[in-house]
Amino acid sequence: MADATIDTAGLPQGKARSLWADARRRFLRNRAAMASAVVLVLVLLFAAFGQYLNQWSNEEIDWEMLGMIPEIGGPSLSNGHYFGVDETGRDLFQRTVQGTRISLAVGIVGALIAVLVGTAYGAVAGYVGGRTDNVMMRFVDLMMSIPYMFVLILLLVIFSRSIVMLFVGIGLISWLDMARIARGQTLSIKNADYVEAARAIGVSGGTIIRRHIVPNLLGVIIVYATLLVPQMIIFESFISFLGLGVQEPSTSWGALINQGAANMRNGTPWMLGFPLFFFVVTLFALFFLGDGLRDALDPKDR
């Protein structure tokens, strides 16, 4: 017992573990979350290096396939069309690689914008409080009353149907929920002893928010970000499915699923099956990963 730590009551205590160490241990024990992490790594590798796995490009047309797509345009290893070709003779494998890259980029960038803007906005509103908090949150409520999809579609129709405008449209409103979450957490943190001590020695409000408030929001931020990425991917896919998102020659999961659904009657199920498979598998993996992180970072389970 000589090496054991003795608490104030005289009882031996084991070596203390940090919240992050406990969270890592719980996450590693979650089989669904770990399997989802592996799946996401494989999807990211596919998006990053898939273009090097066959000799076709995403815009190159295989002229020998035109006019014979339902008969010989399906998946084949002999001609290098692993996922078959689309209705114009382009390699579906490379198109799926490009669609995966763009859809993941939209989801990750959209979530990053939401996390950065929403966390900063909510932390400032919650810490300052009073009339400033009231005005800032009423603005959030006003923005949330506007239909999100209506704003996004309107921006794409009025300006340009480009991926840049898609990023802008998603970033304009996607941070609102994060702002409300960050503000609520900040209200419960700002009266903590360490925050009061920093305020008492003259530390500025901005420094307190940066060094004390935001670091204690990391658990919530990480969990929300993992759940926000699939939401952004669904938004992008829905817009592209309507033909208002990513435009040719670029593509995304939504655009590929739209093309595949339109050609189902032509006897080409692979055009819908492969993009839909990557779409569904990635979304499920992100949801399971988010659930695993939420369970691992829940202080009540510590």
C-alpha positions in Angstrom: 0.0 0.0 0.0 3.0 2.3 0.1 2.8 3.2 -3.6 -0.9 3.9 -3.5 -2.3 7.4 -3.4 -4.1 8.2 -0.2 -7.1 10.5 -0.3 -8.2 12.8 2.5 -10.3 10.1 4.1 -7.3 7.8 4.3 -8.6 5.4 1.7 -6.2 4.1 -1.0 -7.0 5.3 -4.5 -5.8 4.0 -7.9 -4.0 6.1 -10.5 -6.4 8.8 -11.7 -7.4 8.7 -15.4 -8.3 11.8 -17.4 -11.6 12.2 -19.1 -10.0 11.8 -22.5 -8.2 8.5 -21.4 -11.6 7.1 -20.2 -13.3 8.3 -23.4 -10.6 6.6 -25.6 -11.0 3.4 -23.6 -14.8 3.4 -23.9 -14.6 4.2 -27.7 -12.1 1.4 -28.4 -14.5 -1.1 -26.7 -17.4 0.0 -28.9 -17.3 -2.5 -31.8 -19.8 -0.6 -34.0 -17.9 2.7 -33.7 -14.5 1.0 -34.4 -15.9 -0.8 -37.4 -17.4 2.5 -38.6 -14.0 4.2 -38.3 -12.4 1.5 -40.4 -15.1 1.8 -43.0 -14.6 5.6 -43.1 -10.9 5.2 -43.5 -11.5 2.8 -46.5 -13.9 5.3 -48.1 -11.4 8.1 -47.7 -8.6 6.0 -49.2 -11.0 5.1 -52.1 -11.7 8.8 -52.7 -8.0 9.8 -52.4 -6.3 7.0 -54.5 -9.1 5.4 -56.4 -8.3 7.3 -59.6 -5.0 5.4 -59.8 -6.7 1.9 -59.8 -7.6 1.7 -63.5 -6.6 3.3 -66.8 -9.8 5.3 -67.4 -10.5 8.9 -66.4 -13.8 10.2 -65.1 -14.5 12.1 -68.4 -13.1 9.7 -70.9 -15.7 7.9 -73.2 -15.3 4.3 -74.1 -16.7 4.5 -77.7 -16.9 0.8 -78.0 -19.5 0.7 -75.3 -21.9 3.2 -76.9 -25.0 1.5 -78.2 -24.3 -1.7 -76.3 -24.4 -0.5 -72.7 -27.2 -2.7 -71.4 -25.5 -5.8 -72.9 -21.8 -5.3 -72.2 -21.6 -2.1 -70.2 -21.8 -3.8 -66.8 -19.0 -4.3 -64.3 -16.0 -6.1 -65.8 -12.4 -6.7 -64.8 -11.3 -7.5 -68.3 -11.9 -4.1 -69.8 -11.1 -2.1 -66.6 -14.6 -0.9 -66.0 -14.9 -2.3 -62.5 -18.3 -0.6 -61.9 -19.4 -0.6 -65.5 -20.0 2.5 -67.5 -22.8 5.1 -67.5 -25.2 6.0 -70.3 -22.6 8.0 -72.2 -19.8 5.4 -71.9 -17.8 7.0 -69.1 -16.2 4.8 -66.5 -18.5 4.6 -63.5 -15.7 3.6 -61.1 -13.9 6.9 -61.8 -17.1 8.8 -61.6 -17.9 7.2 -58.3 -14.4 8.2 -57.0 -15.0 11.8 -58.1 -18.5 11.8 -56.6 -17.2 10.4 -53.3 -14.5 13.1 -53.2 -16.9 15.9 -53.8 -19.6 14.7 -51.5 -17.2 14.1 -48.6 -15.6 17.6 -49.2 -19.0 19.2 -49.0 -19.8 17.3 -45.8 -16.5 18.0 -44.1 -16.2 21.7 -45.2 -19.9 22.3 -44.3 -19.4 20.8 -40.9 -16.2 22.7 -40.4 -17.9 26.0 -41.2 -20.8 25.2 -38.8 -18.4 24.2 -36.0 -16.1 27.2 -36.2 -18.8 29.9 -36.7 -21.4 28.3 -34.5 -18.9 27.7 -31.6 -17.5 31.2 -31.7 -20.9 32.8 -32.0 -22.5 30.7 -29.2 -19.6 31.0 -26.8 -19.6 34.8 -27.1 -23.3 35.1 -26.6 -23.3 32.8 -23.6 -20.3 34.3 -21.9 -21.3 38.0 -22.4 -25.0 37.3 -21.5 -27.5 40.0 -20.9 -28.9 42.1 -23.7 -26.1 41.0 -26.1 -27.0 37.4 -25.6 -30.7 38.2 -26.1 -30.1 40.1 -29.4 -27.6 37.5 -30.8 -29.9 34.5 -30.0 -33.0 36.3 -31.4 -31.0 36.7 -34.7 -30.4 32.9 -34.6 -34.1 32.2 -34.0 -35.0 34.5 -37.0 -32.5 32.7 -39.3 -33.8 29.3 -38.2 -37.4 30.3 -39.1 -36.3 30.6 -42.7 -36.6 27.3 -44.6 -33.1 26.1 -45.1 -33.7 24.2 -48.4 -35.6 27.2 -49.8 -32.6 29.5 -49.2 -30.1 27.1 -50.6 -32.1 26.4 -53.8 -32.8 30.1 -54.2 -29.1 30.9 -54.0 -28.2 28.2 -56.6 -30.9 29.4 -59.0 -30.2 33.1 -58.7 -26.4 33.0 -58.8 -24.7 29.9 -60.2 -25.0 26.1 -59.9 -21.5 25.6 -58.8 -19.8 23.8 -55.9 -18.5 27.2 -54.6 -22.1 28.5 -54.2 -23.0 25.2 -52.7 -20.4 25.7 -50.0 -21.6 29.3 -49.5 -25.2 28.3 -49.2 -24.5 25.5 -46.7 -22.2 27.6 -44.6 -24.7 30.5 -44.3 -27.2 28.5 -42.2 -25.6 25.3 -41.0 -23.9 27.0 -38.0 -27.2 27.9 -36.3 -27.8 24.7 -34.3 -24.1 24.7 -33.3 -24.5 28.2 -32.0 -27.4 27.3 -29.7 -25.6 24.2 -28.4 -22.4 26.2 -27.7 -24.3 28.9 -26.0 -26.1 26.5 -23.7 -22.9 24.8 -22.7 -21.2 28.1 -22.1 -23.9 29.2 -19.7 -23.1 26.2 -17.5 -19.3 26.7 -17.7 -18.9 30.5 -17.3 -19.6 30.4 -13.6 -17.1 27.6 -12.9 -14.4 28.3 -10.3 -11.5 28.4 -12.8 -13.4 30.9 -15.0 -14.2 33.1 -11.9 -10.5 32.9 -10.9 -9.4 34.0 -14.4 -11.8 36.8 -14.3 -10.7 37.9 -10.9 -7.0 38.3 -11.9 -8.0 40.5 -14.8 -7.9 38.0 -17.8 -9.9 39.5 -20.7 -13.2 38.0 -21.9 -11.7 37.0 -25.2 -8.9 35.1 -23.6 -11.2 33.4 -21.2 -13.4 32.2 -24.1 -10.4 31.0 -26.1 -8.5 29.3 -23.2 -11.3 28.1 -20.9 -14.7 28.0 -22.5 -13.9 26.6 -26.0 -11.6 23.8 -24.8 -14.3 22.6 -22.5 -16.7 22.5 -25.4 -14.5 20.1 -27.4 -16.4 17.0 -26.5 -19.7 18.4 -27.6 -18.1 20.0 -30.7 -16.5 16.6 -31.8 -19.7 14.7 -31.4 -21.9 17.3 -33.2 -19.4 17.6 -36.1 -19.5 13.8 -36.7 -23.3 14.0 -36.8 -23.3 17.1 -38.9 -21.2 15.7 -41.7 -23.8 13.1 -42.9 -26.4 15.8 -42.7 -24.4 18.0 -45.0 -23.9 15.1 -47.4 -27.6 14.4 -47.5 -28.3 18.1 -48.2 -25.8 18.1 -51.0 -27.0 14.8 -52.5 -30.6 16.0 -52.4 -29.7 19.3 -54.2 -27.7 17.4 -56.8 -30.5 14.8 -57.2 -32.7 17.7 -58.2 -30.1 18.9 -60.7 -29.3 22.1 -58.8 -26.0 21.0 -57.2 -22.8 19.8 -58.8 -22.8 20.3 -62.6 -21.2 18.3 -65.4 -18.5 17.3 -66.0 -18.2 17.1 -62.2 -20.4 14.8 -60.2 -21.4 13.8 -56.7 -23.3 10.9 -55.1 -26.6 12.7 -55.5 -26.0 13.4 -59.2 -24.9 9.8 -59.8 -27.9 8.4 -57.9 -30.1 10.6 -60.0 -28.6 9.4 -63.2 -28.8 5.8 -62.1 -32.4 6.1 -61.1 -33.2 7.7 -64.5 -31.6 4.7 -66.3 -33.1 1.9 -64.2 -35.6 1.0 -67.0 -32.7 0.6 -69.5 -31.4 -2.5 -67.7 -28.4 -0.8 -66.0 -28.8 -1.4 -62.2 -25.1 -0.9 -61.6 -25.4 2.8 -62.4 -27.6 3.2 -59.3 -26.3 0.4 -57.2 -22.6 1.4 -56.7 -23.1 5.1 -55.9 -26.0 4.3 -53.6 -23.9 1.7 -51.8 -21.1 4.2 -51.0 -23.7 6.8 -50.0 -25.6 4.5 -47.6 -22.5 2.8 -46.1 -20.8 6.2 -45.5 -23.8 7.7 -43.8 -24.3 4.7 -41.6 -20.6 4.7 -40.6 -20.8 8.4 -39.7 -23.9 7.9 -37.6 -22.4 5.0 -35.7 -19.1 6.9 -35.3 -21.0 9.9 -33.9 -23.0 7.6 -31.5 -19.8 6.0 -30.3 -18.1 9.3 -29.7 -21.2 10.6 -27.9 -21.2 7.6 -25.6 -17.5 7.8 -25.0 -17.4 11.5 -24.1 -20.5 11.4 -21.9 -19.3 12.5 -18.5 -22.1 10.5 -16.8 -20.5 7.3 -18.0 -17.1 8.1 -16.5 
